[in-house]
Amino acid sequence: MATKNIFGFVLMIMFLLGSSSAKIYKVGGSNYGWTVKDDSWAEHKEFHVGDSLVFEYDQNVNDVTQVSNALEYESCDNSSPRVVYNTGHDVVTFKEPGHYYFMTSNHIQCVWGMKLDVPSPPRKINGPSRPIPPPPSSKILPSAGRIYEVGD
């Protein structure tokens, strides 16, 4: 029983240490939020799997539309979005490496530059790049030390 507790504790610590390096970024910087203003705040940042973006904007005028590819992004084509966020305070966490393309579905605002292309490579954890592993599944083990298989 003590071995199981130690193993669970070690797994929890490993998960917390691995995910504690994730960062949270407010899109547009702390002063403006997400607007048509220049998004140069993102130019020298490295985004990784596990990081999160916080979009703050006027929900009566804009939204955050995630599109699938660079062509849709460049042309402000929101006809087949992957996801549309519209609360005015949305948090998007990078769950896998790749490019994330965000724009407003307000076409005029998008053309004026209210869009964001974020490359998200895997996070490096003491060695080669690899994505952050998912949290360990929560299993309730019987206290008597017996393990039962479904169907028994």
The 8 nearest C-alpha neighbors of each residue, nearest first, counted from 0:
[[1, 3, 2, 4, 144, 142, 143, 5],
 [2, 0, 4, 3, 5, 6, 7, 8],
 [1, 3, 5, 0, 4, 6, 7, 8],
 [4, 2, 6, 0, 1, 5, 7, 8],
 [5, 3, 1, 7, 6, 2, 8, 0],
 [4, 6, 8, 2, 7, 3, 9, 1],
 [5, 7, 3, 9, 8, 4, 2, 10],
 [8, 6, 10, 4, 5, 9, 3, 11],
 [7, 9, 5, 11, 6, 10, 4, 12],
 [8, 10, 12, 6, 11, 7, 5, 13],
 [11, 9, 7, 13, 8, 12, 14, 6],
 [10, 12, 8, 14, 9, 13, 15, 7],
 [13, 11, 15, 9, 14, 10, 16, 8],
 [14, 12, 10, 16, 11, 15, 17, 9],
 [13, 15, 17, 11, 12, 16, 18, 10],
 [16, 14, 12, 18, 17, 13, 19, 11],
 [17, 15, 19, 13, 14, 18, 12, 20],
 [16, 18, 14, 15, 19, 13, 20, 131],
 [17, 19, 15, 20, 16, 21, 14, 49],
 [20, 18, 16, 21, 17, 15, 22, 14],
 [19, 21, 18, 22, 17, 16, 49, 50],
 [22, 20, 50, 49, 19, 18, 23, 51],
 [23, 21, 50, 51, 20, 24, 49, 19],
 [22, 24, 51, 50, 52, 25, 21, 53],
 [25, 23, 52, 53, 26, 51, 22, 28],
 [26, 24, 53, 28, 52, 27, 29, 54],
 [25, 27, 33, 54, 28, 32, 53, 24],
 [28, 26, 32, 33, 38, 31, 25, 40],
 [27, 29, 25, 26, 30, 32, 31, 40],
 [28, 30, 31, 25, 32, 27, 26, 24],
 [31, 29, 28, 32, 27, 25, 33, 26],
 [32, 30, 27, 29, 28, 33, 34, 36],
 [31, 33, 27, 55, 26, 28, 34, 56],
 [32, 34, 27, 26, 56, 55, 54, 31],
 [35, 33, 36, 113, 32, 56, 27, 31],
 [34, 36, 113, 112, 111, 108, 37, 33],
 [37, 35, 34, 38, 113, 112, 27, 33],
 [36, 38, 39, 35, 112, 27, 40, 34],
 [39, 37, 40, 27, 41, 36, 115, 42],
 [38, 40, 42, 41, 37, 27, 43, 36],
 [41, 39, 38, 42, 27, 28, 43, 44],
 [42, 40, 39, 44, 43, 38, 27, 26],
 [43, 41, 39, 40, 44, 38, 45, 117],
 [44, 42, 41, 45, 40, 39, 46, 38],
 [45, 43, 41, 42, 46, 40, 24, 117],
 [44, 46, 47, 43, 119, 118, 41, 120],
 [45, 47, 119, 44, 50, 118, 120, 48],
 [48, 46, 119, 122, 120, 121, 50, 49],
 [47, 49, 93, 121, 95, 94, 50, 122],
 [48, 50, 21, 93, 94, 47, 92, 51],
 [51, 49, 22, 21, 47, 48, 92, 93],
 [52, 50, 92, 23, 91, 24, 93, 22],
 [51, 53, 24, 91, 90, 25, 23, 26],
 [52, 54, 90, 25, 89, 26, 24, 55],
 [53, 55, 89, 26, 88, 33, 90, 25],
 [54, 56, 88, 32, 87, 33, 53, 89],
 [57, 55, 87, 33, 58, 32, 54, 88],
 [58, 56, 59, 60, 87, 61, 55, 62],
 [57, 59, 87, 61, 60, 62, 56, 85],
 [60, 58, 57, 61, 62, 87, 56, 85],
 [59, 61, 58, 57, 62, 105, 56, 103],
 [62, 60, 58, 103, 105, 57, 59, 104],
 [61, 63, 85, 103, 84, 58, 64, 104],
 [64, 62, 84, 103, 102, 83, 85, 101],
 [63, 65, 83, 102, 103, 101, 82, 104],
 [64, 66, 101, 82, 81, 100, 80, 83],
 [67, 65, 80, 81, 100, 68, 101, 64],
 [68, 66, 81, 100, 65, 80, 71, 69],
 [67, 69, 70, 71, 66, 72, 100, 98],
 [68, 70, 72, 71, 73, 100, 67, 66],
 [71, 69, 73, 72, 68, 74, 76, 75],
 [72, 70, 76, 74, 69, 68, 73, 75],
 [71, 73, 69, 75, 70, 74, 100, 68],
 [74, 72, 70, 75, 71, 69, 76, 110],
 [73, 75, 76, 71, 72, 70, 110, 69],
 [76, 74, 72, 73, 71, 109, 77, 106],
 [77, 75, 71, 74, 78, 72, 73, 79],
 [76, 78, 80, 79, 104, 75, 66, 71],
 [79, 77, 76, 80, 71, 66, 104, 75],
 [80, 78, 77, 81, 66, 76, 67, 71],
 [81, 79, 66, 82, 77, 65, 78, 64],
 [80, 82, 66, 65, 67, 79, 83, 64],
 [83, 81, 65, 80, 64, 84, 66, 63],
 [82, 84, 64, 63, 65, 85, 80, 62],
 [85, 83, 63, 62, 64, 86, 89, 82],
 [84, 86, 62, 87, 58, 63, 83, 89],
 [85, 87, 88, 58, 89, 84, 62, 56],
 [86, 88, 58, 56, 55, 57, 85, 89],
 [89, 87, 55, 86, 54, 56, 53, 90],
 [90, 88, 54, 53, 86, 87, 84, 91],
 [89, 91, 53, 52, 54, 51, 92, 88],
 [90, 92, 52, 51, 89, 53, 93, 54],
 [93, 91, 51, 50, 94, 49, 52, 90],
 [92, 94, 48, 49, 95, 50, 51, 91],
 [95, 93, 48, 49, 92, 96, 130, 50],
 [94, 96, 48, 93, 97, 130, 121, 119],
 [97, 95, 120, 119, 121, 48, 94, 98],
 [98, 96, 119, 118, 120, 99, 95, 117],
 [99, 97, 118, 117, 119, 100, 116, 96],
 [98, 100, 117, 116, 118, 97, 101, 65],
 [99, 101, 116, 66, 65, 115, 72, 98],
 [102, 100, 65, 115, 114, 64, 116, 66],
 [103, 101, 114, 64, 63, 113, 109, 115],
 [102, 104, 63, 105, 62, 64, 109, 61],
 [103, 105, 106, 77, 64, 62, 102, 61],
 [106, 104, 103, 108, 107, 61, 109, 60],
 [105, 107, 109, 108, 104, 110, 75, 103],
 [106, 108, 110, 109, 105, 111, 104, 112],
 [107, 109, 111, 105, 106, 110, 113, 112],
 [110, 108, 113, 106, 112, 111, 107, 103],
 [109, 111, 107, 112, 108, 106, 75, 113],
 [112, 110, 108, 109, 113, 107, 35, 106],
 [113, 111, 109, 110, 35, 114, 108, 36],
 [114, 112, 35, 109, 108, 102, 34, 111],
 [113, 115, 102, 101, 112, 109, 103, 116],
 [114, 116, 101, 100, 102, 117, 113, 38],
 [117, 115, 100, 99, 101, 118, 98, 114],
 [116, 118, 99, 98, 119, 115, 100, 46],
 [119, 117, 98, 97, 99, 120, 116, 46],
 [118, 120, 47, 96, 46, 97, 98, 48],
 [121, 119, 96, 47, 97, 118, 122, 48],
 [120, 122, 130, 48, 129, 96, 47, 128],
 [123, 121, 47, 48, 130, 128, 129, 124],
 [124, 122, 128, 127, 129, 125, 126, 121],
 [123, 125, 126, 122, 128, 127, 129, 17],
 [126, 124, 123, 127, 128, 122, 129, 17],
 [125, 127, 124, 123, 128, 129, 122, 121],
 [126, 128, 123, 129, 125, 124, 122, 121],
 [129, 127, 123, 121, 122, 126, 124, 130],
 [128, 130, 121, 122, 123, 127, 131, 124],
 [131, 129, 121, 122, 132, 48, 95, 128],
 [130, 132, 133, 129, 49, 17, 48, 122],
 [133, 131, 130, 134, 14, 17, 129, 135],
 [134, 132, 135, 131, 14, 136, 130, 94],
 [135, 133, 136, 14, 132, 11, 137, 10],
 [136, 134, 137, 133, 10, 11, 14, 132],
 [137, 135, 138, 134, 133, 139, 10, 7],
 [136, 138, 135, 139, 134, 140, 7, 11],
 [139, 137, 140, 136, 135, 141, 7, 146],
 [138, 140, 141, 137, 142, 136, 146, 7],
 [139, 141, 138, 142, 146, 144, 145, 143],
 [142, 140, 143, 144, 145, 139, 146, 147],
 [141, 143, 144, 140, 145, 0, 139, 146],
 [144, 142, 141, 145, 140, 0, 146, 147],
 [143, 145, 142, 141, 146, 0, 140, 3],
 [146, 144, 143, 141, 147, 142, 140, 148],
 [145, 147, 144, 148, 141, 140, 143, 142],
 [146, 148, 145, 149, 151, 150, 141, 140],
 [149, 147, 151, 150, 146, 145, 140, 141],
 [148, 150, 151, 147, 146, 145, 140, 138],
 [149, 151, 148, 147, 146, 145, 141, 140],
 [150, 149, 148, 147, 146, 145, 141, 140]]
